Amino acid sequence: MSLFRALVGAVRSVRHAPRLAAGFVPDDDVLLDAPDERLAPALVAAALADPEPAAKLLATTRDSGEWEDRDRYVTRLATFAYSRGDWLTHWLSVAPGDPDAMLVTAQLAVRQAWESPARAERLRELGPLIHAVVEGAPHDPVPWRLALDHARGSHAGHTVFESLWEQAVRRSPHHYGCHVAALKYLSAQWYGSHRAAFDFAEQAADDAAPDSLVRALPVRAAYDRLRVPTDRDPSVPERRIDRAADRALALSAGFPTGDPWPAEVRNLLAYVLVERARWEEARDEFDRIGVHATSFPWGAPRAAGRGAVREDPLRRFLGARDRVGGELSRRTPLWGTGRGRAGRGGPGGH
C-alpha cells in the first residue's frame, strides 16, 4: 500500500503541478525587494556615489507628506548605505545639516548598533543623534518611528515609549511603520505578550481606513505567534490567528495583482497561510504577489535566540510557493470527476 501511495503521489504531482503552478510567475522572474519606479533611479545614482536623486526623492516625500513612502525609502536607502556608504558620506559633506541625510544616517546607525553584541549600550550612545533627528521634524512621523525602534532596543521603560508613541501618532495617527514599531514593543518577545499584541493590532485595524496597511497589523501579530509554536497562549486561540489572516486577505484583494505597494504585507500573509495549511488561499496570495518577494518575513531567523539560523529569503519564498503547489496537487483527484473515463484516453480508448 505504501508503494502504491508513493507511485500515485508521483503521478499526481506530474499531472497537476503544471496546471496548479500556471498562475505563478517563473522562479527566475521573481525579484527580492525590488525597488519601485521612484526609488530605483536613486539607488542607481547612489551606486555611482551620487546622492542627489536620493536627496530629491526624500525632500519630495517630506514636502508632500508622503509618510509611508518616505519611511520605506529611508529604510531602503539606509540598507544600501550599509554596504555602499560613500554616497551618503558625500551627501553629508556637502549638506551637513540636511534633515533627510541625517535621517538616513540615523537609520543606518540604529541598524548597525542593533547588530552589535552590545546592542543596548550602542543604542543608548545614539541617543543624542536620535534626539536631534526628531527635534528637526515638526511634522514627520518617520523619525519618531525610528525613535520607537531605538527605545525598544535600548530597553526604555513604558513611560518613555508611551511618550514617543504620543508624538508619533500626533503627526500621523495611522502610520504603518509606527504601528509596527509599537506592536514589536508589545510582543511576547519584548515587553508584552501575544494577547497584548493582538489586542493592540485588532484595535488599530478597526480604526484604520479601509485601504490602510494598518488593517493587516493583526496578521503581523499572528506571524509573531506562529514563530513560537510551543507557546500555547490560551488568549490567542487558532481562530484568532485565522481571523487575522481573513482580515489581511480582504485588504490584499483590494490591491491590483503584482502591486509593489502591499508586497510585504502580502508576503507576510502568504507565510501565515502556509503555516495554517490554507493552501488554496496561499496559492491565490502568491499569485497576487507576482514577482515581488520581500526579505521579511522569509529572511527572518527560523528560531529565536542564539541558535537562530538565517536562510536565503528568496529560496525560502520559492520553497514555500513550491510547497503550496505540491500540497494542492496531492489534494487534486487523480482521475478528475470520472466523466469520460471510457472515452478517448480511458481504458480501451486509444
N, C-alpha and C positions, 0 to 999 in steps of 0.2 A: 504493500500500500504506500509506503514512503517513497519508493522509486516511482510509482505511478504519479504521485503528487508532484514530485520533482520534475518529471517529464511534462506533465500538463502545465505546471507553472512556467516552464521554459517556453512552451508553445504560446501560452497566453502573452508572455512578455514580448515575443517576436511579433505576434499578430496585432496586438493592440497598442504597443508603445508608440509606434509612429503616429497613429491617429491621435492618441492622447497628448502627445508632445507637439502636435501641429500648431497649437496656439503659442508655444514658447519660441522666443527668438533663439537662433542658434547660439551655442556656447561662445563661439568666437566673437559674436557681436555684442556680448554683454560687457558693459563698462563699469568699473568701480569708481564711485564718487565722481562721476562725470560732471564738470562744471557747466553752468548754464551759459547762454549766449552773452551775458553781460560779464560774467567772471572770467571766462576763457581768455579774452584778449588781455586782461590784467595779469593773468598767470603767465601767459606767453611773454609779455613785456618784462615781468619780474625775472623770468629765466634769463633775460638779456641784461639784467641789472638795471632796468628802467622802472622806477616806481611811479611814474606819472599817471599811467592808466589806473592803477590801484588807488592812487590819491583822488583822482577824479571820480571814480566809482563810489568810494566811501563818502566823499563830500556830497555827491548827489543823493545818496540814501539818507544822509544826515539832514540835508536841507529839505528834502521832501517827506521826511518822517517815515521812510520805508524800514521800519524797525526789524521786521522778520528777515527781510533780505539782508539788511545791514549785519545782523547777528551772524547769519550764515557766512557772509563774505569775510567778516573779521576772523571767524574761526578758520576758514579755509586758507586765508592769506597767512595767518599765523602758523598753520600746519606746513605751508610751503616754506615759510621762513625758517622752520625748524631744521630743514636740511639745506636750504639755499637762502641765507640771510643777508647776502651782500646788497641786494636791492633795498632792504629795509634799513641797513646801516647808511646807505646813501641817502635815503629819504630823510632820516633823522638828521643827517649832517647838513642838508640844505634847508630843512624846515624843522628845527629842533622843538618848536612849540606846537606843531600841528597836532590837533586832538585825535585825528584818525591814526596818524603814525604812532602816537603814544598808546592808543587803544590796542593796536595790533601788537605793539611791544609788550604791553601788559598781559595780553592773552598768551603770547609766546612764553613770557616769564613764568606765568602760572603753570603752563603745561610742563615746562622744564622742572619747576620745583615739585610738581605733582609726581614726577617720575623718580625723584630722589629718595634714597632710603631714609633721609632725614626730612621727609616731606613737610611735616607740621612746622618745623623750625625754619625751613627755607621759605615756606609760605608766609610765616609771620614777618620775615625780613622784607617781604614785598609790600607790607602794609602801607608805607608812605607812597609807593607808586600807585597802588590801588586807590588810595585816598585822593591823590592828585587827578587821576582819571575821572573819578565820579564827580569831583568838585568842578571839573571843567565841562560837565554835561548836564546843563539845566533841564533838558527835555528828553534826553536819550536814555532808554532803559537798558541798553546793551552793557554799558559799564557797570550797572547795578546787577545785571545777571552775572557778570564776571566777579563782582564783589560777593555775591551769594555763593558761588563756587569756591572762592577764596576762603570765605568764612567756614564753610563745611570742612575743607581740608585742614584749616588751622585750628580746628576744634573750638570755634566760637560758640558761646552759650546761646540758649534760646532767645534771651532778651536782645542780644546783638543781632541775631539772624532776623528776628521779627522786625526790628527797626529797619534793616536793609530791605526787607520784603515790602514794608510800607512805602519806602521811597521808590522801589521798582514799580509797583502797581499804580502808584500815583502818576507815573509817567506813561504807563501803558497797562491798563487793567487786565488785558488778556494776552500778554506777550508769551508766546510759547516757550521760549528759552528760559525765561524767569520761572515759569511754572515747572519746567523740568528740573531746574535747579532746586526749587522748593521740594519737589517730590523726592529727589535724591536725599535731601536732608531728613525728610520724614520716613525714609525707608528703613526696613529692619537692618540693613547693612550698616546704617549710620546711627541716627539718633531717635528713630521712631519704631514703627512696627508695620507689618503688612496691612493691618487694619487701618492704621493712621494714614498710610499711603493711599489705600483705596478710598477712604472717606474723603480725603482731600481731592483726589483725582476725579471722583464722581461728581463732587460738588462743583469743581471748576468746569467740568464738561457741561454740566447742566446750565451754567451761567454763560457759557461762551456762545458766540454766533454760530449759525448752522454750518458755515464753511470754515470755521476756525480749526486749526490743527489741535487746539486745546481739547477739542471734542475727542481726540484719540488718547488723551492722557491716561484714562483707565487701562488701556492696553499696555501702556508703559509700566504701570503698577503690576499688571498681570505677568509681564515679562520678568520683572524682579522676583515675583513669587515663584514662577516656574523654574527659575535658575537655582532654587533651593528646594529640590523635590522632597527632601526629608523633613522639611519644616511644615508640618501639617497644622497650620494655624486655623482653628475652627471658625474664626471670624471671617475667613476667606475661603468659603466652600468652592468647589469646582464650578458651580453655576454662576458664581460671581465673576470668575475668570472668563467663562463663556459669554456672559453678558457684556463684559468689556470688549471682547472680540466682535460681538454683534454691533456695538456702537461704532467701532472703528471700520467695520465693513460698510456701514451706512455712510460714513464720511468718505471713504475711499471711492465708493460708487458715484459720488458726486463730481469727481475729477475725471478728465479725459484719460484714456489708456495711454501709458507712456509719458505722462506728465511728470517732469522732474521735480515739480514743487512738492508733492506729497510723497516723494520717493522713500525717504527714511521711515516715515510712518507706515507706508505700505510694506517695506521690508520687515519692520518690526511686527506688523500684523501677520505677515506670512510665517514668520518664526513661531509666533504663538499658535497659529492654526495648525502648523505641523506638529508642535508639541501636544496639541489637543486631538491629534489624529482626525482633524476635519479636512479630509483630503480633497474633496471637490471644491470647497471654498478656498483652500490653499492653492489649488490649480488656477482658479479664477484670479486670485490675487497675484500670483506670479505672472499671469497674462497681463494684468494691469501694470505691473512693474515694468515689463518690457526689458529694455537694455539697462535700466537704472538700478544696478545693485549698489548697496551702501555698506561702508565698513561697519557701521552699527546697524544691527546687532551681531552680524556674522563675525566681526573681528574681536568681539569681547571674549575674555577668558572663559573657558568651559567650567572652571571651578574657581571659587573664591579662595583667597589666602595665598600662602607662599607656594602652594602646589599648582597654582593657576597655569594653564597652558594656552598660549595664544596660537591660533592657526590662521592660515591664509583665508581672509574673509571671502574672496571670490570663489575659492574652492569650496568653502562651506556653503555659500549661496547655491552654486551649481549642484552640489551634492544633495542639498535639501530639495531642490527642484526635481532632481532625478528620483529621489525617494518618493516624492508625490506621484510622479508618473508611474513608478513601479507599483506603489500601493493601489493605484486606481486600475492598473492593468490586471492585477491579481483579483480584483473585485468585479471585473467585467466578465460575464458569462462567455465561456469559450465558444459555444455553439449559437450564440445570439438568441433569438426568440423561438427558434425551432421552425420558422417558416421556410419552406423551400428546401428542406433537408433532402428530399428525394429527387429534387430537380438537378439542374446543372451544377456541378461541383459537389453534390452529395453522393452517397453510395450508389454506384452504378450510373452516375450521371455524366459520364465522360462524353 
